[in-house]
Structure formats: C-alpha cells, structure tokens
Amino acid sequence: MDSRLLSERSSVFRHADPHAVSDYVNQHVGQHCIGLSRTTRPEASLNHRKFAELDLCRISYGGSVRVTSPALESIFHLQVLLRGNCLWRGPKREHYLVPGELLLINPDDPVDLTYSQDCEKFILKLPVTVLESVCDEQRWKRPAGGVRFLRNHYQLDELEGFLGLLAMVCQESEAIDPLLRVQEHYTQIVGSKLLTLMTTNITRECLASPSASIERILDYIERNLKQDLGAEDLAAQARMSQRSLYVLFERELGVTPLQYVRQRKLERIHSCLSDPSCSVRSLTELALDYGFLHLGRFSDSYRQQFGELPSNTLKRRH
C-alpha cells in the first residue's frame, strides 16, 4: 500500500519486542492489550510522529496478534490497512479488513482486532475535541452525546482525496523545521474531511439558511476574527450575494461588512492590550495575528478608533 504514510525518518522501533512496541503505543496512541502466540517470537516495527493534536503511527507486529481495549473514551482511532488482513469484531458483527480499507473506531466502541502475521497498519489518533471544534466553527449541529461515525469501515477510493491528504500530513510531520500553525491548520482540514466524507450523526448546516439572521453572521465573524474575512467569504457562508450582504450590513449596522470586521479586530486587540492577564509578546506579533500587515496603517486606524496609539494602551495597563 501507500509508502507515503510515514517514512523511515519516523522510525521508533525496528525488529523489536512486540511488548516494547505495545508499551510505546499505550503511551502515545491509545491504551490496549496484546495477545501473542507463545510459540512464536515476532519482531515488531513502529513509525510515529506527533502532529499538533494528532498522533500518526505506522505499525506491524510481525506475527499474528490480538489487540483489545475498552472504549477509548476521548479519542477516535482511524486505521488504514496497508498489508495483510485484520479481523475487526464489533457488537453483533465482524469484518475482515483488506489492504485499501479504512476502519474508524468511535470513542465508546471497545477494540477487538486480530492482525495477520504480515499485517501493517497506518493509525491516526484523533481527539474528540478536534471534531467538536470543527463542528463549532462550521456551525454544524452535534448531538449532546457527542460526534459519532455511523458507518465505520470504507474503501479508501470511496473517500475522494483523503489518502492524498493523509500523505501530505505525514510529509509535513517529517519536515525538518515544523510549524505548529501549519500543523493546526492541517488538523482542522483532516477533521472537516472526515465529517464531510463519512456518515456521522451530525447535521451539517451552513452558517446561514435562507432565514439567517445578522446575529449568526456576526457570530461567525467573532469565531474567526484572526482569519482573513473577505466579503466573498462572508457572503458564501451566509448563502447570499455580496450585494445582499452589503445591504444587510448597511441596514442593520450602518457599515460595510469589511468595515465591521476591521472594527471588531481592532476592538479585540484593544481588549487584549488593556487586560493585564492577556499575554502580549510584541505589538507587531499581535497586529499580525489579526491580519494587519502594514503596521503604520494599523497604528493610525487604532488611534482613530481609540484616541491613542496601541503602545500607549499597553503602557497604561501596567
């Protein structure tokens, strides 16, 4: 199967004791127990990378092994079979996975997997909080009991572009100088892809249905103030034309959408500069975080709105 899913640069164990590999997996990927035949001495291998909130793992035990675990509670496990086969036992059903198939284990599902001797897997550990944040950001409705995948195994070719996305994530994880912000961005994309490509219990609802209110649009802006929010993006989220968006803002707020976004960015910065509990390493970094690339214009806009320079606001809070 795909050799792009973690290279030798991510190797942690090679031809190792399966129990040593299992102990490492318990620390980084998920609690489990392994059962091995007493008549064999298999050699296990493991590649692993931490990637923002995700864990990426490529594993083979080198022998037939049964992996069991109670419910994983706060994490989803996504497993792609690369070689061999694997028997998954679920409530009142079971399924043999073959290369090219993907298994998704929900947090409340017990784990019961039997690997063939030549089995090799790629495993993605995904915290529940990642999918919850994607739902919140996209304004998708999730049940009080939490996000759940209703169908748990797929052929990879059913999930358009997902294998390529995993390969890009693995490549980025092995970068010599990794950037946390890039990793966080990819993590959100992975979560969004899973929720849109697979069958879940969430209701994917755009920010605004035809009856959308100005409050919901403003709420979207508040949640994404550090993003580059253009009129085109806001209109698409609100499912209306840019002309209609401008009319709505002029009628309700007396400003254009971009004027409102700029005003709220400045107000958020002002609140941070005024609050001693808000960590500010530098005015430049804070301005860039909110998309103000020209620092001179930023200072002028800030002074026009608050009557003083941002540096003066920062000095006064001490």
N, C-alpha and C positions, 0 to 999 in steps of 0.2 A: 504493500500500500504506500501511501504518500510519505516520502522521505523528508519532506519539508517540515514535518511536525516534530521539531526539536532535533538538532544535530548533535554530533559527538561533543560539541563545545559545552553542552549542558549535562554531560555525563557526571553522575554522582557515584554509581556503583557499576562494576563490570565483572561478570563471572563471580558473583558474591553469594554469601549465605542468604537464602530467601528470608530467613527470620530477621537478619540485619536490615534488609530492604524493607520488610514489613514494619519494623520499628520506625524507620525513617518516614514511611508513608503515614503512620499513625501520628507523627509529629506535624506533618506538613499538609497532608491531603485529606485524611479522614480516618476515624477510628474503625478498626476492623480486626478480625482474627483470621489466620490462615490455617488450613489443614493440608498436610503433605503426606504422601505415601512414605511409610517407614523404610521401604526397600530401595528408594532412590535417593540420590544426592544431587538435586538440580542446582544449577547456577543461575542466579537472577541478575538482571540488569535494570538500571533506572537512570533516566534523564529527568531533571527537574529545574524549573525556573519559577520564581515569584514574579508576578506581573500586576502591579498595582494591587487590587483586592483579589485578583485571581491567582490560582496555582495551576501551572502547566506541568504535566507529568507524562512520560513515556515509559512503560514498564513491561517487562516479561519476567516470569518466574522460572523459566527453563524446565518446567515439569508440570504435570497435572496438579492443580491446586484448587481448593475450595475456599472462597473468600466470603465471610459472613460478617454482618454488622447489624446492630439495632438501627432504628431510624437515625438519620444524620442530623436531624433537627433544624440546624440553621444554615445548611448548605445544600445546593444542588450538585449532583455528580453527572457530568456528561462524559460518556465513554465512546470512543470510536475504535472499532476493531480493525487492526492493521494486518494481523496474520493469525492463522489458526482458526479456532472457533471457541465460543463461550456459551455455556448454558445459563440463562437467567431464569430464576424461579421467583415468580410473584404470587400474589394472592389468587389462588384457584387457577393459575395459568403459568405456562413457562414458554420460553422462546430460545431457539438456538441462533445466536448471532454469528454471522459470517463476515469476512473482510468487506468493508464498504458500508457496514451498517453502524448506526448510532443508537446508543441507549441513553435515556435520560432518567435519572433516579431522583424522585421528589424527596424533600426533607423528611417527610413522615413515612417513607417507604423503607421497610427493612431490606438489607442487601443480602442476596444469596446467589453467588456466581461461581461457576466451576470452569476454570481455564483448561484448555487442552495443553499438551506438552509444548507445542510450538506457538502458543498464543502470545500475541503482543498487542498492547493497547495504548492509545493516547487518552489521557484523562484530563478533563477540565473541572477544577473545583470552583464553584460559583456561589458566593454568599447570597443568601436571601435578600439582604439589603440592597444589592446591586439591582435586582429586578424590581424591587419596590421603588427605588429611586427613579428608574426608567418609567415606570407607570405614573409616578407622581409628576415627573417632568412633562410627560406626554398627555397628562390629564386622562389617563385610562383608568377605568374603574376596576378595582380588585376586591374580591370578597374579603370579609372580615377575617376569615380563616387563613388567608394568605394565598399567594400565587401557586398554582399547581398546573403541571402539564398533564393533560387528559389522555394523550397518546404518548407512549414512552419509547417506542423504537421506530426508526426511519431508515430508509435507504438514503445515503448521502446525496445521490443525484435527485432526490425529491426536494432537497433544501438548496435552492439555487444560490450559488456564490458562497455558501457557508464554509466549505472546505478551504476555499481560497482565503477567506477571512481568517480562519484559524492559522493558516500558513503565514499570513502577514503578521499576526500576533506573535507567533513563535519567532519569526525573524526579528521582530522588534525587541523581543525579550532577550535576544542574544546580542543586541547592539553593544558595542564597546562602551559608549557613553549614553546610557539610557536616560530618557527624560520622563519624569513622573507624570507631567501633564499630558504627554502623548499617550502614555500607558492608560491613564484615566479616561482619555477620550476613546481609545480603542475598547476599553472595558464597557463603556456605555453603548458602543456600537454592537458589541457581542450580545449584550443583554437585549437590545432592541431587536436585533436579528432573530434571536431565539423566540421572542414573544410574537413576532410577526410571521415567522415561518412555520411555527409549530402550533398544535392545537392546545389551547390553555383555557382556564376558567375566567380569564379577564375579559372585559368588554372594552375593545379598542374604540375610543371615541375621540374624535379630533377636538381641539380646544373649543371650537365653536360649531354647533349645529346651526341651522338657519335661524334659530331663536336665540342665538348667543347674545349675551349682554356685554356692555362695556366693561363690567366688573371682571368678567372672565378673561378678557383680553389684557386688562391691566394686571391681573394675577399672573398671567403668563409672562408678562414683561418683568414683574418683580422676581420671578423664579429664575430668570435668565439675564439679569442685568449685566453680568460680566461678558455676555456674548455680543456679537456684532448683530444687532437687531435692526434690520432694514425694513422699509415699508413693504417690500415684496414678501419678505418672510412673514411679517405680521398679517398681511392680507391672506396669504396662503393658510396660515394657522387658523384664521378667522373664517375661512371659506367665503371670502367676499372679494370683490375687485378692489384695487388700490384706491380708485375714485370713491367707492363706498366707504372704505376705511377712513379716508381723509374727511369725508362728510360727517361720519360718526364722531370723530375726534373734535372737529370744529364745533359741532352741535353740543356735545356733552362737556368738553373741556376747554374749548376756545383756543386750542393749539393744534399744530400738526402732530402726527404720530412721532416723527423724529425729534421734534422739539420736546415732546413729553418724555421720550426715552432719555434724551440728554439731560433734562432737568432732574429726572429720577436718579441717574448715575451720579450727578453732582451732589444730590441730597444724600445719597448713600455714602459717598466719600466724606461729606461734611460730618455726618453722624459718626463715622469711624474716627476722623481726626479729633472730634470733640469728646470721644469716650476713652478715658484712660485705660479701660480694660481691652480695648481694641489694639492689637499689635500692629505697629507701623514701622517697618524697617527703613523705608525711604518714601518720600513723596512721589518720586519718579516711579517706583515699583507699583505703588497704589494706583497712580494715574493710568499706567499701562494695563493693570489688571482690568480696568473698566473701559479700555479701548481708546484712551486719549493718547494718541501717538505724538502729537505736537504739544510739547509741554508749555510753550509760551501761550498758545491759544487756550490751553486748559486753565492756566492761571488767570487769564483775562476773563474767561467765562465764569470761573469760580468767584472772582472778585465782583463781577457784575451781579451775580445771584446772591452773594452773602455779604458784600460790602467790605471784604478784606481778602488778603491773599491766603492760600491754603497753609503756608508756613506760619502765618500769624495765628490761625486757628489751632495748629498743632502746639505752638508755644504756650498758648493760653490754658491748655488743659493740664499742664504740669504744676 
